[in-house]
């Protein structure tokens, strides 16, 4: 009558498949929390770098100076700065090849920025699919352990002449622990996934907005250069 129904005791007396399922879920939960913290600090750093560069971009610094700074600190640059550098690099390459058509110059810079944007978005979304997988699969893995544990419990009860609640409860309880741990692994992963997905959407919108704004600046400078050929191009006009 004084059976120990603590979680640790139930796991120690559970069948081997249930113990393996619980062990797997615990490992997945630890990996999930590690991914959550890494992604949290990664997105925080990305937002900070983007905000710093955008502030500097609109401060009146010339585009050539910004491009030179981005090239020197490429390893420590944020996504927005790398996208800017890709557009400026392609623009300057086309100018060096004496391409004078404004549409060609603008399209080249825009395509370069779009390609860089896709690479940056893929990097920002890294490990997000792992959280989605943990959130969707863990409850079913826990349910598998529960079903197996209940089957094992009822198989053991079949040999008893008299079955009471005290004999049924431990087997059922140890089986339900697997489902509880599955939910424990899944719920934080789902919450974190939803929050990070919203944050990444905001970052993506900010980067796309920057691409459009920078394209407008290039277009204005190209138009000014056509009207006044003696102008220095995008390096001096903001």
Helices and strands as residue ranges (DSSP letters): H 7-12, H 16-57, H 63-72, G 74-76, H 79-96, H 102-124, H 128-157, H 165-227, G 233-235
